[in-house]
Amino acid sequence: MRHESVTVEAPAGLDFKAAGYVVSIVSVLFLGAVAWTKENPPGWYYPVLIIGMATSIIGMGFRYLAHLRQKRELHEAKAEAEGR
């Protein structure tokens, strides 16, 4: 009688890294909303606040894209290793 192992992939479930980035984006929006209420800000205040919030959110997006690329590369490497 032959004994062969069978591999069954489990469902991926919640992507905690994606959830973390969403929470970070929401926190940037909340902090920006609080900072927006400053009385008598200098003329440069609001443009700098908006640019800071935007760059933070864009940076999180880039990190998440890098995470997705890394997951894809690991999946491809695993598939290649199993194919040999």
PDB file of N, CA, C and O in Angstrom:
ATOM      1  N   MET A   1       0.834  -1.167   0.000  1.00  0.00           N
ATOM      2  CA  MET A   1       0.000   0.000   0.000  1.00  0.00           C
ATOM      3  C   MET A   1       0.888   1.243   0.000  1.00  0.00           C
ATOM      4  O   MET A   1       1.800   1.373   0.816  1.00  0.00           O
ATOM      5  N   ARG A   2       0.602   2.149  -0.930  1.00  0.00           N
ATOM      6  CA  ARG A   2       1.401   3.378  -1.028  1.00  0.00           C
ATOM      7  C   ARG A   2       0.812   4.469  -0.153  1.00  0.00           C
ATOM      8  O   ARG A   2      -0.405   4.616  -0.041  1.00  0.00           O
ATOM      9  N   HIS A   3       1.696   5.222   0.458  1.00  0.00           N
ATOM     10  CA  HIS A   3       1.270   6.364   1.264  1.00  0.00           C
ATOM     11  C   HIS A   3       1.788   7.633   0.599  1.00  0.00           C
ATOM     12  O   HIS A   3       2.988   7.906   0.587  1.00  0.00           O
ATOM     13  N   GLU A   4       0.869   8.385   0.058  1.00  0.00           N
ATOM     14  CA  GLU A   4       1.239   9.651  -0.563  1.00  0.00           C
ATOM     15  C   GLU A   4       0.603  10.786   0.222  1.00  0.00           C
ATOM     16  O   GLU A   4      -0.548  10.706   0.651  1.00  0.00           O
ATOM     17  N   SER A   5       1.373  11.828   0.396  1.00  0.00           N
ATOM     18  CA  SER A   5       0.813  12.975   1.105  1.00  0.00           C
ATOM     19  C   SER A   5      -0.001  13.822   0.123  1.00  0.00           C
ATOM     20  O   SER A   5       0.364  13.991  -1.041  1.00  0.00           O
ATOM     21  N   VAL A   6      -1.075  14.328   0.619  1.00  0.00           N
ATOM     22  CA  VAL A   6      -1.924  15.201  -0.178  1.00  0.00           C
ATOM     23  C   VAL A   6      -1.888  16.578   0.467  1.00  0.00           C
ATOM     24  O   VAL A   6      -2.107  16.724   1.669  1.00  0.00           O
ATOM     25  N   THR A   7      -1.610  17.579  -0.351  1.00  0.00           N
ATOM     26  CA  THR A   7      -1.540  18.941   0.152  1.00  0.00           C
ATOM     27  C   THR A   7      -2.808  19.676  -0.248  1.00  0.00           C
ATOM     28  O   THR A   7      -3.171  19.736  -1.423  1.00  0.00           O
ATOM     29  N   VAL A   8      -3.466  20.228   0.745  1.00  0.00           N
ATOM     30  CA  VAL A   8      -4.661  21.016   0.506  1.00  0.00           C
ATOM     31  C   VAL A   8      -4.386  22.418   1.024  1.00  0.00           C
ATOM     32  O   VAL A   8      -4.063  22.611   2.196  1.00  0.00           O
ATOM     33  N   GLU A   9      -4.521  23.405   0.119  1.00  0.00           N
ATOM     34  CA  GLU A   9      -4.258  24.776   0.544  1.00  0.00           C
ATOM     35  C   GLU A   9      -5.419  25.297   1.367  1.00  0.00           C
ATOM     36  O   GLU A   9      -6.583  25.158   0.991  1.00  0.00           O
ATOM     37  N   ALA A  10      -5.082  25.895   2.493  1.00  0.00           N
ATOM     38  CA  ALA A  10      -6.094  26.506   3.344  1.00  0.00           C
ATOM     39  C   ALA A  10      -6.461  27.869   2.763  1.00  0.00           C
ATOM     40  O   ALA A  10      -5.643  28.500   2.094  1.00  0.00           O
ATOM     41  N   PRO A  11      -7.671  28.317   3.013  1.00  0.00           N
ATOM     42  CA  PRO A  11      -8.035  29.651   2.535  1.00  0.00           C
ATOM     43  C   PRO A  11      -7.135  30.711   3.155  1.00  0.00           C
ATOM     44  O   PRO A  11      -6.700  30.591   4.300  1.00  0.00           O
ATOM     45  N   ALA A  12      -6.869  31.737   2.382  1.00  0.00           N
ATOM     46  CA  ALA A  12      -5.906  32.757   2.800  1.00  0.00           C
ATOM     47  C   ALA A  12      -6.362  33.495   4.055  1.00  0.00           C
ATOM     48  O   ALA A  12      -5.532  33.829   4.900  1.00  0.00           O
ATOM     49  N   GLY A  13      -7.650  33.757   4.195  1.00  0.00           N
ATOM     50  CA  GLY A  13      -8.128  34.470   5.374  1.00  0.00           C
ATOM     51  C   GLY A  13      -7.832  35.952   5.289  1.00  0.00           C
ATOM     52  O   GLY A  13      -7.599  36.496   4.210  1.00  0.00           O
ATOM     53  N   LEU A  14      -7.846  36.584   6.426  1.00  0.00           N
ATOM     54  CA  LEU A  14      -7.639  38.026   6.510  1.00  0.00           C
ATOM     55  C   LEU A  14      -6.176  38.367   6.265  1.00  0.00           C
ATOM     56  O   LEU A  14      -5.279  37.766   6.858  1.00  0.00           O
ATOM     57  N   ASP A  15      -5.949  39.317   5.406  1.00  0.00           N
ATOM     58  CA  ASP A  15      -4.599  39.811   5.159  1.00  0.00           C
ATOM     59  C   ASP A  15      -4.324  40.891   6.202  1.00  0.00           C
ATOM     60  O   ASP A  15      -4.732  42.040   6.036  1.00  0.00           O
ATOM     61  N   PHE A  16      -3.637  40.520   7.270  1.00  0.00           N
ATOM     62  CA  PHE A  16      -3.407  41.442   8.374  1.00  0.00           C
ATOM     63  C   PHE A  16      -2.575  42.643   7.954  1.00  0.00           C
ATOM     64  O   PHE A  16      -2.746  43.736   8.495  1.00  0.00           O
ATOM     65  N   LYS A  17      -1.683  42.454   7.000  1.00  0.00           N
ATOM     66  CA  LYS A  17      -0.879  43.579   6.549  1.00  0.00           C
ATOM     67  C   LYS A  17      -1.769  44.607   5.858  1.00  0.00           C
ATOM     68  O   LYS A  17      -1.611  45.808   6.079  1.00  0.00           O
ATOM     69  N   ALA A  18      -2.701  44.150   5.023  1.00  0.00           N
ATOM     70  CA  ALA A  18      -3.636  45.064   4.362  1.00  0.00           C
ATOM     71  C   ALA A  18      -4.508  45.768   5.395  1.00  0.00           C
ATOM     72  O   ALA A  18      -4.738  46.973   5.298  1.00  0.00           O
ATOM     73  N   ALA A  19      -4.988  45.026   6.374  1.00  0.00           N
ATOM     74  CA  ALA A  19      -5.809  45.626   7.430  1.00  0.00           C
ATOM     75  C   ALA A  19      -5.013  46.678   8.197  1.00  0.00           C
ATOM     76  O   ALA A  19      -5.552  47.724   8.557  1.00  0.00           O
ATOM     77  N   GLY A  20      -3.747  46.407   8.444  1.00  0.00           N
ATOM     78  CA  GLY A  20      -2.896  47.376   9.130  1.00  0.00           C
ATOM     79  C   GLY A  20      -2.726  48.655   8.335  1.00  0.00           C
ATOM     80  O   GLY A  20      -2.732  49.747   8.903  1.00  0.00           O
ATOM     81  N   TYR A  21      -2.573  48.528   7.022  1.00  0.00           N
ATOM     82  CA  TYR A  21      -2.440  49.719   6.188  1.00  0.00           C
ATOM     83  C   TYR A  21      -3.742  50.513   6.150  1.00  0.00           C
ATOM     84  O   TYR A  21      -3.714  51.744   6.145  1.00  0.00           O
ATOM     85  N   VAL A  22      -4.869  49.830   6.124  1.00  0.00           N
ATOM     86  CA  VAL A  22      -6.157  50.535   6.144  1.00  0.00           C
ATOM     87  C   VAL A  22      -6.316  51.299   7.465  1.00  0.00           C
ATOM     88  O   VAL A  22      -6.744  52.453   7.471  1.00  0.00           O
ATOM     89  N   VAL A  23      -5.973  50.659   8.563  1.00  0.00           N
ATOM     90  CA  VAL A  23      -6.050  51.324   9.868  1.00  0.00           C
ATOM     91  C   VAL A  23      -5.103  52.535   9.893  1.00  0.00           C
ATOM     92  O   VAL A  23      -5.469  53.587  10.417  1.00  0.00           O
ATOM     93  N   SER A  24      -3.917  52.402   9.346  1.00  0.00           N
ATOM     94  CA  SER A  24      -2.974  53.520   9.303  1.00  0.00           C
ATOM     95  C   SER A  24      -3.514  54.675   8.458  1.00  0.00           C
ATOM     96  O   SER A  24      -3.359  55.839   8.826  1.00  0.00           O
ATOM     97  N   ILE A  25      -4.138  54.361   7.347  1.00  0.00           N
ATOM     98  CA  ILE A  25      -4.714  55.404   6.497  1.00  0.00           C
ATOM     99  C   ILE A  25      -5.834  56.125   7.233  1.00  0.00           C
ATOM    100  O   ILE A  25      -5.923  57.351   7.185  1.00  0.00           O
ATOM    101  N   VAL A  26      -6.683  55.372   7.910  1.00  0.00           N
ATOM    102  CA  VAL A  26      -7.762  55.994   8.676  1.00  0.00           C
ATOM    103  C   VAL A  26      -7.189  56.882   9.777  1.00  0.00           C
ATOM    104  O   VAL A  26      -7.709  57.969  10.028  1.00  0.00           O
ATOM    105  N   SER A  27      -6.130  56.431  10.430  1.00  0.00           N
ATOM    106  CA  SER A  27      -5.531  57.253  11.497  1.00  0.00           C
ATOM    107  C   SER A  27      -4.944  58.542  10.931  1.00  0.00           C
ATOM    108  O   SER A  27      -5.036  59.590  11.570  1.00  0.00           O
ATOM    109  N   VAL A  28      -4.344  58.483   9.747  1.00  0.00           N
ATOM    110  CA  VAL A  28      -3.824  59.698   9.111  1.00  0.00           C
ATOM    111  C   VAL A  28      -4.966  60.674   8.846  1.00  0.00           C
ATOM    112  O   VAL A  28      -4.819  61.878   9.056  1.00  0.00           O
ATOM    113  N   LEU A  29      -6.103  60.157   8.387  1.00  0.00           N
ATOM    114  CA  LEU A  29      -7.253  61.024   8.117  1.00  0.00           C
ATOM    115  C   LEU A  29      -7.787  61.653   9.403  1.00  0.00           C
ATOM    116  O   LEU A  29      -8.123  62.838   9.420  1.00  0.00           O
ATOM    117  N   PHE A  30      -7.867  60.871  10.474  1.00  0.00           N
ATOM    118  CA  PHE A  30      -8.332  61.420  11.751  1.00  0.00           C
ATOM    119  C   PHE A  30      -7.354  62.477  12.295  1.00  0.00           C
ATOM    120  O   PHE A  30      -7.773  63.541  12.750  1.00  0.00           O
ATOM    121  N   LEU A  31      -6.071  62.175  12.242  1.00  0.00           N
ATOM    122  CA  LEU A  31      -5.084  63.144  12.725  1.00  0.00           C
ATOM    123  C   LEU A  31      -5.095  64.414  11.878  1.00  0.00           C
ATOM    124  O   LEU A  31      -4.937  65.518  12.399  1.00  0.00           O
ATOM    125  N   GLY A  32      -5.281  64.249  10.575  1.00  0.00           N
ATOM    126  CA  GLY A  32      -5.380  65.414   9.701  1.00  0.00           C
ATOM    127  C   GLY A  32      -6.613  66.243  10.007  1.00  0.00           C
ATOM    128  O   GLY A  32      -6.562  67.472   9.956  1.00  0.00           O
ATOM    129  N   ALA A  33      -7.721  65.585  10.323  1.00  0.00           N
ATOM    130  CA  ALA A  33      -8.950  66.299  10.664  1.00  0.00           C
ATOM    131  C   ALA A  33      -8.767  67.110  11.943  1.00  0.00           C
ATOM    132  O   ALA A  33      -9.257  68.235  12.038  1.00  0.00           O
ATOM    133  N   VAL A  34      -8.073  66.552  12.916  1.00  0.00           N
ATOM    134  CA  VAL A  34      -7.814  67.268  14.164  1.00  0.00           C
ATOM    135  C   VAL A  34      -6.872  68.448  13.910  1.00  0.00           C
ATOM    136  O   VAL A  34      -7.085  69.538  14.440  1.00  0.00           O
ATOM    137  N   ALA A  35      -5.854  68.234  13.116  1.00  0.00           N
ATOM    138  CA  ALA A  35      -4.888  69.301  12.829  1.00  0.00           C
ATOM    139  C   ALA A  35      -5.531  70.417  12.000  1.00  0.00           C
ATOM    140  O   ALA A  35      -5.083  71.562  12.051  1.00  0.00           O
ATOM    141  N   TRP A  36      -6.573  70.089  11.242  1.00  0.00           N
ATOM    142  CA  TRP A  36      -7.226  71.059  10.372  1.00  0.00           C
ATOM    143  C   TRP A  36      -7.896  72.177  11.172  1.00  0.00           C
ATOM    144  O   TRP A  36      -8.076  73.281  10.658  1.00  0.00           O
ATOM    145  N   THR A  37      -8.263  71.906  12.410  1.00  0.00           N
ATOM    146  CA  THR A  37      -9.030  72.866  13.211  1.00  0.00           C
ATOM    147  C   THR A  37      -8.156  73.919  13.897  1.00  0.00           C
ATOM    148  O   THR A  37      -8.638  74.619  14.788  1.00  0.00           O
ATOM    149  N   LYS A  38      -6.920  74.045  13.518  1.00  0.00           N
ATOM    150  CA  LYS A  38      -5.994  75.011  14.143  1.00  0.00           C
ATOM    151  C   LYS A  38      -6.475  76.448  13.870  1.00  0.00           C
ATOM    152  O   LYS A  38      -6.864  76.783  12.751  1.00  0.00           O
ATOM    153  N   GLU A  39      -6.438  77.271  14.898  1.00  0.00           N
ATOM    154  CA  GLU A  39      -6.837  78.676  14.759  1.00  0.00           C
ATOM    155  C   GLU A  39      -5.683  79.509  14.206  1.00  0.00           C
ATOM    156  O   GLU A  39      -4.536  79.359  14.627  1.00  0.00           O
ATOM    157  N   ASN A  40      -6.000  80.376  13.272  1.00  0.00           N
ATOM    158  CA  ASN A  40      -5.041  81.316  12.676  1.00  0.00           C
ATOM    159  C   ASN A  40      -3.731  80.653  12.235  1.00  0.00           C
ATOM    160  O   ASN A  40      -2.658  81.071  12.669  1.00  0.00           O
ATOM    161  N   PRO A  41      -3.802  79.634  11.386  1.00  0.00           N
ATOM    162  CA  PRO A  41      -2.562  78.999  10.929  1.00  0.00           C
ATOM    163  C   PRO A  41      -1.850  79.893   9.911  1.00  0.00           C
ATOM    164  O   PRO A  41      -2.488  80.714   9.252  1.00  0.00           O
ATOM    165  N   PRO A  42      -0.529  79.735   9.780  1.00  0.00           N
ATOM    166  CA  PRO A  42       0.182  80.478   8.737  1.00  0.00           C
ATOM    167  C   PRO A  42      -0.267  79.995   7.355  1.00  0.00           C
ATOM    168  O   PRO A  42      -0.880  78.934   7.237  1.00  0.00           O
ATOM    169  N   GLY A  43       0.028  80.752   6.338  1.00  0.00           N
ATOM    170  CA  GLY A  43      -0.419  80.438   4.980  1.00  0.00           C
ATOM    171  C   GLY A  43       0.078  79.101   4.446  1.00  0.00           C
ATOM    172  O   GLY A  43      -0.589  78.484   3.616  1.00  0.00           O
ATOM    173  N   TRP A  44       1.215  78.653   4.900  1.00  0.00           N
ATOM    174  CA  TRP A  44       1.775  77.393   4.407  1.00  0.00           C
ATOM    175  C   TRP A  44       1.198  76.172   5.119  1.00  0.00           C
ATOM    176  O   TRP A  44       1.443  75.043   4.693  1.00  0.00           O
ATOM    177  N   TYR A  45       0.445  76.373   6.181  1.00  0.00           N
ATOM    178  CA  TYR A  45       0.015  75.284   7.062  1.00  0.00           C
ATOM    179  C   TYR A  45      -0.841  74.241   6.329  1.00  0.00           C
ATOM    180  O   TYR A  45      -0.530  73.051   6.369  1.00  0.00           O
ATOM    181  N   TYR A  46      -1.909  74.677   5.666  1.00  0.00           N
ATOM    182  CA  TYR A  46      -2.817  73.711   5.042  1.00  0.00           C
ATOM    183  C   TYR A  46      -2.194  72.969   3.855  1.00  0.00           C
ATOM    184  O   TYR A  46      -2.389  71.760   3.736  1.00  0.00           O
ATOM    185  N   PRO A  47      -1.455  73.649   2.976  1.00  0.00           N
ATOM    186  CA  PRO A  47      -0.800  72.879   1.907  1.00  0.00           C
ATOM    187  C   PRO A  47       0.175  71.828   2.448  1.00  0.00           C
ATOM    188  O   PRO A  47       0.237  70.710   1.937  1.00  0.00           O
ATOM    189  N   VAL A  48       0.929  72.190   3.475  1.00  0.00           N
ATOM    190  CA  VAL A  48       1.889  71.231   4.053  1.00  0.00           C
ATOM    191  C   VAL A  48       1.157  70.081   4.733  1.00  0.00           C
ATOM    192  O   VAL A  48       1.584  68.931   4.644  1.00  0.00           O
ATOM    193  N   LEU A  49       0.056  70.389   5.414  1.00  0.00           N
ATOM    194  CA  LEU A  49      -0.740  69.340   6.056  1.00  0.00           C
ATOM    195  C   LEU A  49      -1.283  68.360   5.022  1.00  0.00           C
ATOM    196  O   LEU A  49      -1.199  67.147   5.210  1.00  0.00           O
ATOM    197  N   ILE A  50      -1.836  68.881   3.938  1.00  0.00           N
ATOM    198  CA  ILE A  50      -2.389  68.024   2.881  1.00  0.00           C
ATOM    199  C   ILE A  50      -1.290  67.192   2.223  1.00  0.00           C
ATOM    200  O   ILE A  50      -1.472  65.997   1.989  1.00  0.00           O
ATOM    201  N   ILE A  51      -0.152  67.817   1.925  1.00  0.00           N
ATOM    202  CA  ILE A  51       0.963  67.084   1.305  1.00  0.00           C
ATOM    203  C   ILE A  51       1.472  65.992   2.247  1.00  0.00           C
ATOM    204  O   ILE A  51       1.761  64.879   1.808  1.00  0.00           O
ATOM    205  N   GLY A  52       1.581  66.304   3.527  1.00  0.00           N
ATOM    206  CA  GLY A  52       2.037  65.298   4.498  1.00  0.00           C
ATOM    207  C   GLY A  52       1.093  64.120   4.593  1.00  0.00           C
ATOM    208  O   GLY A  52       1.528  62.969   4.626  1.00  0.00           O
ATOM    209  N   MET A  53      -0.209  64.404   4.638  1.00  0.00           N
ATOM    210  CA  MET A  53      -1.195  63.320   4.699  1.00  0.00           C
ATOM    211  C   MET A  53      -1.144  62.478   3.424  1.00  0.00           C
ATOM    212  O   MET A  53      -1.165  61.248   3.479  1.00  0.00           O
ATOM    213  N   ALA A  54      -1.078  63.152   2.285  1.00  0.00           N
ATOM    214  CA  ALA A  54      -1.067  62.438   1.001  1.00  0.00           C
ATOM    215  C   ALA A  54       0.173  61.557   0.858  1.00  0.00           C
ATOM    216  O   ALA A  54       0.073  60.406   0.433  1.00  0.00           O
ATOM    217  N   THR A  55       1.343  62.095   1.211  1.00  0.00           N
ATOM    218  CA  THR A  55       2.558  61.290   1.069  1.00  0.00           C
ATOM    219  C   THR A  55       2.561  60.101   2.014  1.00  0.00           C
ATOM    220  O   THR A  55       3.086  59.040   1.674  1.00  0.00           O
ATOM    221  N   SER A  56       1.982  60.263   3.196  1.00  0.00           N
ATOM    222  CA  SER A  56       1.886  59.144   4.130  1.00  0.00           C
ATOM    223  C   SER A  56       1.004  58.036   3.552  1.00  0.00           C
ATOM    224  O   SER A  56       1.363  56.859   3.605  1.00  0.00           O
ATOM    225  N   ILE A  57      -0.139  58.413   3.007  1.00  0.00           N
ATOM    226  CA  ILE A  57      -1.056  57.425   2.433  1.00  0.00           C
ATOM    227  C   ILE A  57      -0.448  56.775   1.189  1.00  0.00           C
ATOM    228  O   ILE A  57      -0.569  55.564   1.002  1.00  0.00           O
ATOM    229  N   ILE A  58       0.200  57.564   0.344  1.00  0.00           N
ATOM    230  CA  ILE A  58       0.848  57.005  -0.852  1.00  0.00           C
ATOM    231  C   ILE A  58       1.958  56.039  -0.451  1.00  0.00           C
ATOM    232  O   ILE A  58       2.108  54.980  -1.060  1.00  0.00           O
ATOM    233  N   GLY A  59       2.734  56.397   0.567  1.00  0.00           N
ATOM    234  CA  GLY A  59       3.795  55.503   1.047  1.00  0.00           C
ATOM    235  C   GLY A  59       3.249  54.175   1.530  1.00  0.00           C
ATOM    236  O   GLY A  59       3.833  53.124   1.266  1.00  0.00           O
ATOM    237  N   MET A  60       2.119  54.220   2.246  1.00  0.00           N
ATOM    238  CA  MET A  60       1.493  52.973   2.694  1.00  0.00           C
ATOM    239  C   MET A  60       1.031  52.145   1.498  1.00  0.00           C
ATOM    240  O   MET A  60       1.138  50.919   1.507  1.00  0.00           O
ATOM    241  N   GLY A  61       0.521  52.812   0.480  1.00  0.00           N
ATOM    242  CA  GLY A  61       0.110  52.107  -0.732  1.00  0.00           C
ATOM    243  C   GLY A  61       1.277  51.418  -1.408  1.00  0.00           C
ATOM    244  O   GLY A  61       1.157  50.273  -1.842  1.00  0.00           O
ATOM    245  N   PHE A  62       2.418  52.112  -1.502  1.00  0.00           N
ATOM    246  CA  PHE A  62       3.614  51.509  -2.098  1.00  0.00           C
ATOM    247  C   PHE A  62       4.087  50.300  -1.287  1.00  0.00           C
ATOM    248  O   PHE A  62       4.458  49.274  -1.857  1.00  0.00           O
ATOM    249  N   ARG A  63       4.073  50.424   0.037  1.00  0.00           N
ATOM    250  CA  ARG A  63       4.495  49.290   0.872  1.00  0.00           C
ATOM    251  C   ARG A  63       3.556  48.103   0.682  1.00  0.00           C
ATOM    252  O   ARG A  63       4.008  46.958   0.646  1.00  0.00           O
ATOM    253  N   TYR A  64       2.253  48.365   0.559  1.00  0.00           N
ATOM    254  CA  TYR A  64       1.315  47.258   0.355  1.00  0.00           C
ATOM    255  C   TYR A  64       1.532  46.623  -1.018  1.00  0.00           C
ATOM    256  O   TYR A  64       1.461  45.400  -1.143  1.00  0.00           O
ATOM    257  N   LEU A  65       1.794  47.422  -2.041  1.00  0.00           N
ATOM    258  CA  LEU A  65       2.091  46.853  -3.357  1.00  0.00           C
ATOM    259  C   LEU A  65       3.349  45.982  -3.310  1.00  0.00           C
ATOM    260  O   LEU A  65       3.400  44.925  -3.939  1.00  0.00           O
ATOM    261  N   ALA A  66       4.358  46.426  -2.567  1.00  0.00           N
ATOM    262  CA  ALA A  66       5.569  45.618  -2.405  1.00  0.00           C
ATOM    263  C   ALA A  66       5.246  44.309  -1.691  1.00  0.00           C
ATOM    264  O   ALA A  66       5.805  43.264  -2.024  1.00  0.00           O
ATOM    265  N   HIS A  67       4.348  44.364  -0.714  1.00  0.00           N
ATOM    266  CA  HIS A  67       3.914  43.161  -0.005  1.00  0.00           C
ATOM    267  C   HIS A  67       3.227  42.194  -0.976  1.00  0.00           C
ATOM    268  O   HIS A  67       3.505  40.995  -0.958  1.00  0.00           O
ATOM    269  N   LEU A  68       2.334  42.713  -1.821  1.00  0.00           N
ATOM    270  CA  LEU A  68       1.655  41.854  -2.796  1.00  0.00           C
ATOM    271  C   LEU A  68       2.640  41.249  -3.780  1.00  0.00           C
ATOM    272  O   LEU A  68       2.515  40.079  -4.144  1.00  0.00           O
ATOM    273  N   ARG A  69       3.623  42.036  -4.215  1.00  0.00           N
ATOM    274  CA  ARG A  69       4.634  41.521  -5.149  1.00  0.00           C
ATOM    275  C   ARG A  69       5.438  40.403  -4.490  1.00  0.00           C
ATOM    276  O   ARG A  69       5.721  39.382  -5.117  1.00  0.00           O
ATOM    277  N   GLN A  70       5.805  40.600  -3.228  1.00  0.00           N
ATOM    278  CA  GLN A  70       6.579  39.581  -2.517  1.00  0.00           C
ATOM    279  C   GLN A  70       5.761  38.299  -2.372  1.00  0.00           C
ATOM    280  O   GLN A  70       6.291  37.205  -2.569  1.00  0.00           O
ATOM    281  N   LYS A  71       4.471  38.420  -2.028  1.00  0.00           N
ATOM    282  CA  LYS A  71       3.620  37.231  -1.916  1.00  0.00           C
ATOM    283  C   LYS A  71       3.532  36.499  -3.248  1.00  0.00           C
ATOM    284  O   LYS A  71       3.585  35.269  -3.281  1.00  0.00           O
ATOM    285  N   ARG A  72       3.397  37.250  -4.361  1.00  0.00           N
ATOM    286  CA  ARG A  72       3.313  36.634  -5.676  1.00  0.00           C
ATOM    287  C   ARG A  72       4.611  35.912  -6.016  1.00  0.00           C
ATOM    288  O   ARG A  72       4.583  34.794  -6.530  1.00  0.00           O
ATOM    289  N   GLU A  73       5.753  36.546  -5.731  1.00  0.00           N
ATOM    290  CA  GLU A  73       7.041  35.921  -6.011  1.00  0.00           C
ATOM    291  C   GLU A  73       7.235  34.653  -5.193  1.00  0.00           C
ATOM    292  O   GLU A  73       7.760  33.665  -5.705  1.00  0.00           O
ATOM    293  N   LEU A  74       6.816  34.666  -3.925  1.00  0.00           N
ATOM    294  CA  LEU A  74       6.920  33.462  -3.100  1.00  0.00           C
ATOM    295  C   LEU A  74       6.031  32.353  -3.638  1.00  0.00           C
ATOM    296  O   LEU A  74       6.425  31.187  -3.662  1.00  0.00           O
ATOM    297  N   HIS A  75       4.831  32.720  -4.070  1.00  0.00           N
ATOM    298  CA  HIS A  75       3.914  31.731  -4.631  1.00  0.00           C
ATOM    299  C   HIS A  75       4.494  31.137  -5.922  1.00  0.00           C
ATOM    300  O   HIS A  75       4.412  29.928  -6.139  1.00  0.00           O
ATOM    301  N   GLU A  76       5.076  31.982  -6.772  1.00  0.00           N
ATOM    302  CA  GLU A  76       5.688  31.506  -8.023  1.00  0.00           C
ATOM    303  C   GLU A  76       6.888  30.609  -7.744  1.00  0.00           C
ATOM    304  O   GLU A  76       7.069  29.589  -8.409  1.00  0.00           O
ATOM    305  N   ALA A  77       7.712  30.984  -6.762  1.00  0.00           N
ATOM    306  CA  ALA A  77       8.876  30.167  -6.420  1.00  0.00           C
ATOM    307  C   ALA A  77       8.443  28.816  -5.866  1.00  0.00           C
ATOM    308  O   ALA A  77       9.052  27.788  -6.163  1.00  0.00           O
ATOM    309  N   LYS A  78       7.387  28.826  -5.060  1.00  0.00           N
ATOM    310  CA  LYS A  78       6.875  27.564  -4.514  1.00  0.00           C
ATOM    311  C   LYS A  78       6.342  26.681  -5.626  1.00  0.00           C
ATOM    312  O   LYS A  78       6.599  25.478  -5.644  1.00  0.00           O
ATOM    313  N   ALA A  79       5.600  27.272  -6.554  1.00  0.00           N
ATOM    314  CA  ALA A  79       5.050  26.502  -7.668  1.00  0.00           C
ATOM    315  C   ALA A  79       6.176  25.939  -8.540  1.00  0.00           C
ATOM    316  O   ALA A  79       6.092  24.804  -9.010  1.00  0.00           O
ATOM    317  N   GLU A  80       7.225  26.732  -8.754  1.00  0.00           N
ATOM    318  CA  GLU A  80       8.363  26.265  -9.551  1.00  0.00           C
ATOM    319  C   GLU A  80       9.083  25.113  -8.836  1.00  0.00           C
ATOM    320  O   GLU A  80       9.482  24.137  -9.472  1.00  0.00           O
ATOM    321  N   ALA A  81       9.245  25.230  -7.530  1.00  0.00           N
ATOM    322  CA  ALA A  81       9.938  24.188  -6.769  1.00  0.00           C
ATOM    323  C   ALA A  81       9.132  22.888  -6.776  1.00  0.00           C
ATOM    324  O   ALA A  81       9.702  21.798  -6.843  1.00  0.00           O
ATOM    325  N   GLU A  82       7.829  23.006  -6.709  1.00  0.00           N
ATOM    326  CA  GLU A  82       6.990  21.807  -6.730  1.00  0.00           C
ATOM    327  C   GLU A  82       6.919  21.186  -8.101  1.00  0.00           C
ATOM    328  O   GLU A  82       6.652  19.991  -8.234  1.00  0.00           O
ATOM    329  N   GLY A  83       7.160  22.000  -9.138  1.00  0.00           N
ATOM    330  CA  GLY A  83       7.099  21.513 -10.510  1.00  0.00           C
ATOM    331  C   GLY A  83       8.305  20.703 -10.926  1.00  0.00           C
ATOM    332  O   GLY A  83       8.255  19.994 -11.932  1.00  0.00           O
ATOM    333  N   ARG A  84       9.380  20.791 -10.180  1.00  0.00           N
ATOM    334  CA  ARG A  84      10.622  20.076 -10.542  1.00  0.00           C
ATOM    335  C   ARG A  84      10.571  18.642 -10.160  1.00  0.00           C
ATOM    336  O   ARG A  84      11.531  17.906 -10.393  1.00  0.00           O
TER     337      ARG A  84
END
